[in-house]
């Protein structure tokens, strides 16, 4: 049985098709102007879920990258100061040899002793090194100067720095220690090879002309130098690990950015072609509709 098609049905269907074409053109125009395929959740509900996930991953990755950058800065500062301290210890060993070989006159020994005292001050300054206002050799109490003399602590060798680890989160579920305690590097309270104790003993021996005592401190200098080298090697190993993590985070950031782009970013070149085609179709629909719907009842009553 044939269905009777009326003018009203034709008009309704025609307007529906024209509105559908207009809506499609509007969607493509919006995507072209924003450069994004998804401008509201209804554009692609599934894609929105993935896009939000990638954004969260990128935000977390960005924070981890910031943490690793801060860790690298801390480790670089630690490495630089440790290198300076080892240079001081090397010079201290040379002075100990000069002061204990019995070839220097009294004024020469006095000059050596004066330099030893200056080296002690320089080591204390290194022990109080900071980065971004944080003392790198004082553990979690990095807001307090470790090598500071007071009524309770009158000698540097009596200083006990904080040994708690400063941890940085460098990736998901991974925390990383970046600090080295001053007591581990310079020597703890009561240790025979505490570098400040060694310097005081050497200074006392030089002032009294006790060459044997000065010679005795050479062993302690060598012992502390080996421990300092070990701490420096540990810092180097940490730096290498952080740099590996940095490279991995950089690769992950690129990967997540690429995935996010595939979900959210519009292919403008392709959209321009589609928009041009849609414009042609719409204009053709308008023209054909105008011709089809032109006759009226008055045309048949002439």
Beta strands, then each sheet from edge to edge (+ up, - down):
strand 1: 130-131
strand 2: 134-135
strand 3: 167-171
strand 4: 174-177
sheet 1: 1+ 2-
sheet 2: 3+ 4-
end
